[in-house]
Amino acid sequence: MTKLLILGANGQIAKLVVPMLANTDVQSTLTSLHGRSDKNIQTLDAVNETQLVSMLKDIDIVYANIGAEGRQKTAANSVVNAMHLAGVRRLIWVATVGVHDELPEKQSDLWTNILGTTDNENTYMGDQAAAVKRIMTSGLDYTVIRPNELIDDNIMQQLTIQTNPKEIIQGGPVTRVSVAEFITQIILNPTTYNSMSVAISNKTN
């Protein structure tokens, strides 16, 4: 049995992953900044290293989908430190596409105006980029997942998967259910996409 710790279980994608793991050999512990006893979600702040170490006992894989706006770098640092202390190596970290400055020019210009730049940690994009850098230099067995623009259509798409962080993004907006399925498959096959930053988009051609 694989024991999984989910950080950010109240998030929209994590809520899709959990039922996809039903009837598998994965035993999930659900946590979020705001716990929900009715959903078996325990309260855990991802920036609290001490709490994280305690929650990581006997865990095999950490799936972090926390979206801690303004605290992403801090959360990444806490998660990495706690995993090292607890002896847990496998981390699946969901970030934002664009953290490697890999967006097409038109999309990049639009998103920069809204989300800021990767070199300014005081912006959303800069905080995300700093967190990803921490993950990728952590020495852990990580997979960073960078979904393209997210949409809510309940459609399982064919995906364009890019593992070169500097390659300009191909494809279009991706459904949350497609992202959830991609994450689920990595959890079930944890040797896949190891030590990679992976962009996923809807395959448009």
C-alpha atoms as an extended CHARMM CRD file, in Angstrom:
* protein
*
       205  EXT
         1         1  MET       CA              0.0000000000        0.0000000000        0.0000000000  PROA      1               0.0000000000
         2         2  THR       CA              1.2030000000        3.4940000000       -0.8980000000  PROA      2               0.0000000000
         3         3  LYS       CA              0.5920000000        6.1680000000        1.7220000000  PROA      3               0.0000000000
         4         4  LEU       CA             -0.0880000000        9.5960000000        0.2590000000  PROA      4               0.0000000000
         5         5  LEU       CA             -0.2040000000       12.9750000000        1.9980000000  PROA      5               0.0000000000
         6         6  ILE       CA             -2.2330000000       15.5980000000        0.1330000000  PROA      6               0.0000000000
         7         7  LEU       CA             -1.5140000000       19.2410000000        0.9260000000  PROA      7               0.0000000000
         8         8  GLY       CA             -4.3500000000       21.4840000000       -0.2440000000  PROA      8               0.0000000000
         9         9  ALA       CA             -7.1110000000       18.8840000000       -0.3210000000  PROA      9               0.0000000000
        10        10  ASN       CA             -9.7910000000       21.5950000000       -0.5050000000  PROA      10              0.0000000000
        11        11  GLY       CA             -8.4810000000       22.7030000000       -3.9040000000  PROA      11              0.0000000000
        12        12  GLN       CA            -10.4850000000       22.0370000000       -7.0480000000  PROA      12              0.0000000000
        13        13  ILE       CA             -7.9450000000       19.6940000000       -8.6410000000  PROA      13              0.0000000000
        14        14  ALA       CA             -7.2080000000       17.7920000000       -5.4370000000  PROA      14              0.0000000000
        15        15  LYS       CA            -10.9490000000       17.2020000000       -5.0090000000  PROA      15              0.0000000000
        16        16  LEU       CA            -10.9030000000       15.4430000000       -8.3830000000  PROA      16              0.0000000000
        17        17  VAL       CA             -7.7860000000       13.4050000000       -7.6130000000  PROA      17              0.0000000000
        18        18  VAL       CA             -9.1810000000       11.8790000000       -4.4110000000  PROA      18              0.0000000000
        19        19  PRO       CA            -12.0580000000        9.9200000000       -6.0310000000  PROA      19              0.0000000000
        20        20  MET       CA             -9.7590000000        8.8810000000       -8.8860000000  PROA      20              0.0000000000
        21        21  LEU       CA             -7.6070000000        7.1170000000       -6.3040000000  PROA      21              0.0000000000
        22        22  ALA       CA            -10.5530000000        5.1880000000       -4.9150000000  PROA      22              0.0000000000
        23        23  ASN       CA            -10.2530000000        1.4110000000       -5.2960000000  PROA      23              0.0000000000
        24        24  THR       CA             -6.4700000000        1.6330000000       -5.6840000000  PROA      24              0.0000000000
        25        25  ASP       CA             -3.7550000000        0.6380000000       -3.2240000000  PROA      25              0.0000000000
        26        26  VAL       CA             -3.2230000000        4.2950000000       -2.2650000000  PROA      26              0.0000000000
        27        27  GLN       CA             -4.2020000000        5.3770000000        1.2240000000  PROA      27              0.0000000000
        28        28  SER       CA             -4.6500000000        9.1500000000        1.2830000000  PROA      28              0.0000000000
        29        29  THR       CA             -4.3380000000       11.5480000000        4.2000000000  PROA      29              0.0000000000
        30        30  LEU       CA             -6.1270000000       14.7800000000        3.3110000000  PROA      30              0.0000000000
        31        31  THR       CA             -4.9910000000       18.1170000000        4.7330000000  PROA      31              0.0000000000
        32        32  SER       CA             -5.6810000000       21.7750000000        4.0950000000  PROA      32              0.0000000000
        33        33  LEU       CA             -5.1690000000       25.1410000000        5.7560000000  PROA      33              0.0000000000
        34        34  HSD       CA             -8.8960000000       24.9890000000        6.5220000000  PROA      34              0.0000000000
        35        35  GLY       CA             -9.7770000000       21.5000000000        7.7120000000  PROA      35              0.0000000000
        36        36  ARG       CA            -13.1980000000       19.9450000000        7.1060000000  PROA      36              0.0000000000
        37        37  SER       CA            -14.1700000000       17.0790000000        9.3480000000  PROA      37              0.0000000000
        38        38  ASP       CA            -17.1610000000       16.2540000000        7.1250000000  PROA      38              0.0000000000
        39        39  LYS       CA            -14.7170000000       15.5890000000        4.2540000000  PROA      39              0.0000000000
        40        40  ASN       CA            -12.0410000000       13.9170000000        6.4270000000  PROA      40              0.0000000000
        41        41  ILE       CA             -9.7110000000       16.8550000000        5.7340000000  PROA      41              0.0000000000
        42        42  GLN       CA             -7.3560000000       17.6040000000        8.6050000000  PROA      42              0.0000000000
        43        43  THR       CA             -6.1430000000       21.1310000000        9.3650000000  PROA      43              0.0000000000
        44        44  LEU       CA             -2.5210000000       21.6920000000        8.3640000000  PROA      44              0.0000000000
        45        45  ASP       CA             -0.6840000000       24.8690000000        7.4170000000  PROA      45              0.0000000000
        46        46  ALA       CA              1.9500000000       23.9350000000        4.8250000000  PROA      46              0.0000000000
        47        47  VAL       CA              4.3300000000       26.5880000000        6.1420000000  PROA      47              0.0000000000
        48        48  ASN       CA              4.3830000000       24.9610000000        9.5860000000  PROA      48              0.0000000000
        49        49  GLU       CA              7.4370000000       22.7300000000        9.3710000000  PROA      49              0.0000000000
        50        50  THR       CA              6.8950000000       21.0840000000       12.7450000000  PROA      50              0.0000000000
        51        51  GLN       CA              3.3260000000       20.0470000000       11.9090000000  PROA      51              0.0000000000
        52        52  LEU       CA              4.4660000000       18.8040000000        8.5200000000  PROA      52              0.0000000000
        53        53  VAL       CA              7.1370000000       16.5530000000        9.9980000000  PROA      53              0.0000000000
        54        54  SER       CA              4.5190000000       15.0010000000       12.2760000000  PROA      54              0.0000000000
        55        55  MET       CA              2.0930000000       14.4270000000        9.3890000000  PROA      55              0.0000000000
        56        56  LEU       CA              4.8170000000       12.8550000000        7.2490000000  PROA      56              0.0000000000
        57        57  LYS       CA              5.2530000000        9.8300000000        9.5170000000  PROA      57              0.0000000000
        58        58  ASP       CA              4.9840000000        6.6500000000        7.3880000000  PROA      58              0.0000000000
        59        59  ILE       CA              4.1440000000        8.6790000000        4.2470000000  PROA      59              0.0000000000
        60        60  ASP       CA              5.5090000000        7.5360000000        0.8610000000  PROA      60              0.0000000000
        61        61  ILE       CA              4.4320000000       10.3880000000       -1.4470000000  PROA      61              0.0000000000
        62        62  VAL       CA              3.5210000000       14.0360000000       -0.9110000000  PROA      62              0.0000000000
        63        63  TYR       CA              1.1520000000       15.6690000000       -3.4020000000  PROA      63              0.0000000000
        64        64  ALA       CA              1.1230000000       19.4430000000       -2.8750000000  PROA      64              0.0000000000
        65        65  ASN       CA             -1.5360000000       21.5000000000       -4.6160000000  PROA      65              0.0000000000
        66        66  ILE       CA             -1.6260000000       24.3090000000       -2.1120000000  PROA      66              0.0000000000
        67        67  GLY       CA             -1.8010000000       27.5440000000       -4.1150000000  PROA      67              0.0000000000
        68        68  ALA       CA             -0.5920000000       29.4790000000       -1.0720000000  PROA      68              0.0000000000
        69        69  GLU       CA             -0.7280000000       32.9100000000       -2.6890000000  PROA      69              0.0000000000
        70        70  GLY       CA              2.0090000000       35.1370000000       -1.3350000000  PROA      70              0.0000000000
        71        71  ARG       CA              3.4700000000       32.2330000000        0.6540000000  PROA      71              0.0000000000
        72        72  GLN       CA              4.3860000000       29.7490000000       -2.0680000000  PROA      72              0.0000000000
        73        73  LYS       CA              8.1550000000       30.0420000000       -1.6110000000  PROA      73              0.0000000000
        74        74  THR       CA              7.8020000000       29.8030000000        2.1620000000  PROA      74              0.0000000000
        75        75  ALA       CA              5.5710000000       26.7520000000        1.8370000000  PROA      75              0.0000000000
        76        76  ALA       CA              7.9780000000       25.0960000000       -0.5970000000  PROA      76              0.0000000000
        77        77  ASN       CA             10.8550000000       25.6400000000        1.8000000000  PROA      77              0.0000000000
        78        78  SER       CA              8.8720000000       24.1750000000        4.7030000000  PROA      78              0.0000000000
        79        79  VAL       CA              7.7650000000       21.1520000000        2.6760000000  PROA      79              0.0000000000
        80        80  VAL       CA             11.3080000000       20.4290000000        1.4640000000  PROA      80              0.0000000000
        81        81  ASN       CA             12.8150000000       20.7860000000        4.9350000000  PROA      81              0.0000000000
        82        82  ALA       CA             10.1110000000       18.6550000000        6.5460000000  PROA      82              0.0000000000
        83        83  MET       CA             10.4420000000       15.9150000000        3.9440000000  PROA      83              0.0000000000
        84        84  HSD       CA             14.1930000000       15.7390000000        4.4770000000  PROA      84              0.0000000000
        85        85  LEU       CA             13.7060000000       15.5660000000        8.2340000000  PROA      85              0.0000000000
        86        86  ALA       CA             11.0620000000       12.8560000000        7.9150000000  PROA      86              0.0000000000
        87        87  GLY       CA             12.9760000000       10.8600000000        5.3080000000  PROA      87              0.0000000000
        88        88  VAL       CA             10.2580000000       11.1640000000        2.6410000000  PROA      88              0.0000000000
        89        89  ARG       CA             11.5950000000       11.6240000000       -0.8910000000  PROA      89              0.0000000000
        90        90  ARG       CA              8.7600000000       11.6430000000       -3.4590000000  PROA      90              0.0000000000
        91        91  LEU       CA              7.0810000000       15.0050000000       -4.0550000000  PROA      91              0.0000000000
        92        92  ILE       CA              4.5030000000       16.0210000000       -6.6570000000  PROA      92              0.0000000000
        93        93  TRP       CA              4.2280000000       19.8140000000       -6.7030000000  PROA      93              0.0000000000
        94        94  VAL       CA              1.6410000000       21.7010000000       -8.7670000000  PROA      94              0.0000000000
        95        95  ALA       CA              2.7610000000       25.1430000000       -9.9230000000  PROA      95              0.0000000000
        96        96  THR       CA              1.7630000000       27.7200000000      -12.5230000000  PROA      96              0.0000000000
        97        97  VAL       CA              2.7320000000       27.5860000000      -16.1660000000  PROA      97              0.0000000000
        98        98  GLY       CA              5.1440000000       30.4220000000      -16.9220000000  PROA      98              0.0000000000
        99        99  VAL       CA              7.4830000000       29.9460000000      -13.9570000000  PROA      99              0.0000000000
       100       100  HSD       CA             10.3490000000       29.2090000000      -16.3610000000  PROA      100             0.0000000000
       101       101  ASP       CA              9.4680000000       32.1560000000      -18.6780000000  PROA      101             0.0000000000
       102       102  GLU       CA              8.2380000000       29.5830000000      -21.1740000000  PROA      102             0.0000000000
       103       103  LEU       CA              4.9710000000       31.2260000000      -22.2670000000  PROA      103             0.0000000000
       104       104  PRO       CA              4.3660000000       32.3720000000      -25.8600000000  PROA      104             0.0000000000
       105       105  GLU       CA              4.9580000000       36.0980000000      -26.1970000000  PROA      105             0.0000000000
       106       106  LYS       CA              1.3050000000       37.1350000000      -26.4740000000  PROA      106             0.0000000000
       107       107  GLN       CA              0.2790000000       35.0520000000      -23.4560000000  PROA      107             0.0000000000
       108       108  SER       CA              3.3650000000       36.1440000000      -21.5300000000  PROA      108             0.0000000000
       109       109  ASP       CA              2.6070000000       39.8220000000      -22.0430000000  PROA      109             0.0000000000
       110       110  LEU       CA             -0.9830000000       39.3620000000      -20.8530000000  PROA      110             0.0000000000
       111       111  TRP       CA             -0.0700000000       37.3030000000      -17.8060000000  PROA      111             0.0000000000
       112       112  THR       CA              2.7960000000       39.6210000000      -16.8170000000  PROA      112             0.0000000000
       113       113  ASN       CA              0.3410000000       42.4850000000      -16.5350000000  PROA      113             0.0000000000
       114       114  ILE       CA             -1.8810000000       40.4050000000      -14.2470000000  PROA      114             0.0000000000
       115       115  LEU       CA              0.5100000000       38.1070000000      -12.3610000000  PROA      115             0.0000000000
       116       116  GLY       CA              3.8560000000       39.9070000000      -12.4400000000  PROA      116             0.0000000000
       117       117  THR       CA              7.2820000000       38.6390000000      -13.4820000000  PROA      117             0.0000000000
       118       118  THR       CA              9.3380000000       35.6390000000      -12.4220000000  PROA      118             0.0000000000
       119       119  ASP       CA             12.1980000000       37.8100000000      -11.1660000000  PROA      119             0.0000000000
       120       120  ASN       CA             10.0460000000       39.6790000000       -8.6230000000  PROA      120             0.0000000000
       121       121  GLU       CA              9.1760000000       37.4380000000       -5.6780000000  PROA      121             0.0000000000
       122       122  ASN       CA              6.6520000000       40.0100000000       -4.4520000000  PROA      122             0.0000000000
       123       123  THR       CA              4.3740000000       39.1110000000       -7.3710000000  PROA      123             0.0000000000
       124       124  TYR       CA              2.2840000000       35.9620000000       -7.7920000000  PROA      124             0.0000000000
       125       125  MET       CA              4.4120000000       34.6580000000      -10.6470000000  PROA      125             0.0000000000
       126       126  GLY       CA              7.6730000000       35.5230000000       -8.9120000000  PROA      126             0.0000000000
       127       127  ASP       CA              6.6050000000       33.7360000000       -5.7330000000  PROA      127             0.0000000000
       128       128  GLN       CA              5.5860000000       30.6850000000       -7.7800000000  PROA      128             0.0000000000
       129       129  ALA       CA              8.9020000000       30.7030000000       -9.6500000000  PROA      129             0.0000000000
       130       130  ALA       CA             10.9080000000       30.9400000000       -6.4240000000  PROA      130             0.0000000000
       131       131  ALA       CA              8.9780000000       27.9990000000       -4.9890000000  PROA      131             0.0000000000
       132       132  VAL       CA              9.6540000000       25.8780000000       -8.0690000000  PROA      132             0.0000000000
       133       133  LYS       CA             13.3500000000       26.7350000000       -7.9380000000  PROA      133             0.0000000000
       134       134  ARG       CA             13.4150000000       25.5560000000       -4.3130000000  PROA      134             0.0000000000
       135       135  ILE       CA             11.7270000000       22.2870000000       -5.2590000000  PROA      135             0.0000000000
       136       136  MET       CA             14.0490000000       21.6610000000       -8.2040000000  PROA      136             0.0000000000
       137       137  THR       CA             17.1780000000       22.2240000000       -6.1050000000  PROA      137             0.0000000000
       138       138  SER       CA             15.8600000000       20.2640000000       -3.1200000000  PROA      138             0.0000000000
       139       139  GLY       CA             17.5410000000       16.9380000000       -3.7590000000  PROA      139             0.0000000000
       140       140  LEU       CA             14.1260000000       15.2700000000       -3.4860000000  PROA      140             0.0000000000
       141       141  ASP       CA             12.5260000000       12.9960000000       -6.0790000000  PROA      141             0.0000000000
       142       142  TYR       CA             10.2230000000       15.7320000000       -7.3470000000  PROA      142             0.0000000000
       143       143  THR       CA              7.8150000000       16.2730000000      -10.2020000000  PROA      143             0.0000000000
       144       144  VAL       CA              6.7370000000       19.8610000000      -10.8150000000  PROA      144             0.0000000000
       145       145  ILE       CA              3.4950000000       20.0040000000      -12.8230000000  PROA      145             0.0000000000
       146       146  ARG       CA              2.7620000000       23.2050000000      -14.7410000000  PROA      146             0.0000000000
       147       147  PRO       CA             -0.7800000000       23.1390000000      -16.1390000000  PROA      147             0.0000000000
       148       148  ASN       CA             -1.6610000000       25.5870000000      -18.8810000000  PROA      148             0.0000000000
       149       149  GLU       CA             -4.6260000000       27.9170000000      -18.3060000000  PROA      149             0.0000000000
       150       150  LEU       CA             -7.2220000000       25.9020000000      -16.3890000000  PROA      150             0.0000000000
       151       151  ILE       CA            -10.8560000000       25.4470000000      -17.4470000000  PROA      151             0.0000000000
       152       152  ASP       CA            -13.7220000000       23.6310000000      -15.7360000000  PROA      152             0.0000000000
       153       153  ASP       CA            -15.1840000000       21.6820000000      -18.6780000000  PROA      153             0.0000000000
       154       154  ASN       CA            -15.7740000000       18.0840000000      -17.6100000000  PROA      154             0.0000000000
       155       155  ILE       CA            -13.7790000000       16.7080000000      -20.5530000000  PROA      155             0.0000000000
       156       156  MET       CA            -10.8080000000       14.3610000000      -20.5200000000  PROA      156             0.0000000000
       157       157  GLN       CA             -8.4530000000       15.8420000000      -23.1120000000  PROA      157             0.0000000000
       158       158  GLN       CA             -5.5100000000       14.5610000000      -25.0730000000  PROA      158             0.0000000000
       159       159  LEU       CA             -2.5120000000       16.3230000000      -23.5880000000  PROA      159             0.0000000000
       160       160  THR       CA              0.6430000000       17.8760000000      -24.9190000000  PROA      160             0.0000000000
       161       161  ILE       CA              3.3360000000       17.0170000000      -22.3640000000  PROA      161             0.0000000000
       162       162  GLN       CA              6.5590000000       19.0630000000      -22.3360000000  PROA      162             0.0000000000
       163       163  THR       CA              9.4510000000       18.1800000000      -20.0480000000  PROA      163             0.0000000000
       164       164  ASN       CA             11.9260000000       20.8530000000      -21.1710000000  PROA      164             0.0000000000
       165       165  PRO       CA             11.3310000000       23.8250000000      -18.8360000000  PROA      165             0.0000000000
       166       166  LYS       CA             12.5790000000       26.3120000000      -21.4280000000  PROA      166             0.0000000000
       167       167  GLU       CA             10.5200000000       25.0090000000      -24.3500000000  PROA      167             0.0000000000
       168       168  ILE       CA              7.7970000000       27.4590000000      -25.3900000000  PROA      168             0.0000000000
       169       169  ILE       CA              4.4000000000       26.1280000000      -24.3480000000  PROA      169             0.0000000000
       170       170  GLN       CA              2.4390000000       24.3080000000      -27.0300000000  PROA      170             0.0000000000
       171       171  GLY       CA             -1.2910000000       23.6420000000      -26.9220000000  PROA      171             0.0000000000
       172       172  GLY       CA             -4.1780000000       25.3410000000      -25.2220000000  PROA      172             0.0000000000
       173       173  PRO       CA             -6.1490000000       25.5910000000      -21.9840000000  PROA      173             0.0000000000
       174       174  VAL       CA             -6.4530000000       22.3550000000      -20.0470000000  PROA      174             0.0000000000
       175       175  THR       CA             -9.3780000000       20.9950000000      -18.0620000000  PROA      175             0.0000000000
       176       176  ARG       CA             -8.9570000000       20.4290000000      -14.3530000000  PROA      176             0.0000000000
       177       177  VAL       CA            -10.1840000000       16.8620000000      -14.7550000000  PROA      177             0.0000000000
       178       178  SER       CA             -7.3790000000       16.2000000000      -17.2690000000  PROA      178             0.0000000000
       179       179  VAL       CA             -4.8210000000       17.6190000000      -14.8470000000  PROA      179             0.0000000000
       180       180  ALA       CA             -6.2450000000       15.5050000000      -12.0370000000  PROA      180             0.0000000000
       181       181  GLU       CA             -5.9690000000       12.3490000000      -14.1330000000  PROA      181             0.0000000000
       182       182  PHE       CA             -2.3480000000       13.1990000000      -15.0160000000  PROA      182             0.0000000000
       183       183  ILE       CA             -1.5180000000       13.6610000000      -11.3250000000  PROA      183             0.0000000000
       184       184  THR       CA             -3.3270000000       10.4560000000      -10.4080000000  PROA      184             0.0000000000
       185       185  GLN       CA             -1.2710000000        8.4520000000      -12.8850000000  PROA      185             0.0000000000
       186       186  ILE       CA              1.9700000000        9.7960000000      -11.4180000000  PROA      186             0.0000000000
       187       187  ILE       CA              0.8170000000        8.8710000000       -7.9150000000  PROA      187             0.0000000000
       188       188  LEU       CA              0.0290000000        5.3580000000       -9.1430000000  PROA      188             0.0000000000
       189       189  ASN       CA              3.3090000000        5.1770000000      -11.0730000000  PROA      189             0.0000000000
       190       190  PRO       CA              5.6920000000        7.1830000000       -8.8870000000  PROA      190             0.0000000000
       191       191  THR       CA              8.8420000000        6.5260000000      -10.9240000000  PROA      191             0.0000000000
       192       192  THR       CA              7.4070000000        8.4970000000      -13.8710000000  PROA      192             0.0000000000
       193       193  TYR       CA              8.5020000000       12.0970000000      -14.5700000000  PROA      193             0.0000000000
       194       194  ASN       CA             11.0090000000       11.9420000000      -11.7390000000  PROA      194             0.0000000000
       195       195  SER       CA             13.1830000000       15.0540000000      -11.3520000000  PROA      195             0.0000000000
       196       196  MET       CA             11.2420000000       16.8360000000      -14.1040000000  PROA      196             0.0000000000
       197       197  SER       CA              9.2570000000       20.0320000000      -14.4960000000  PROA      197             0.0000000000
       198       198  VAL       CA              6.3640000000       19.0620000000      -16.7340000000  PROA      198             0.0000000000
       199       199  ALA       CA              4.0190000000       21.3970000000      -18.6260000000  PROA      199             0.0000000000
       200       200  ILE       CA              0.6510000000       20.0020000000      -19.6870000000  PROA      200             0.0000000000
       201       201  SER       CA             -1.7320000000       21.5620000000      -22.1780000000  PROA      201             0.0000000000
       202       202  ASN       CA             -4.6520000000       20.5550000000      -24.3220000000  PROA      202             0.0000000000
       203       203  LYS       CA             -3.3220000000       19.0180000000      -27.5410000000  PROA      203             0.0000000000
       204       204  THR       CA             -4.5720000000       21.3380000000      -30.2620000000  PROA      204             0.0000000000
       205       205  ASN       CA             -3.1650000000       19.6590000000      -33.3820000000  PROA      205             0.0000000000
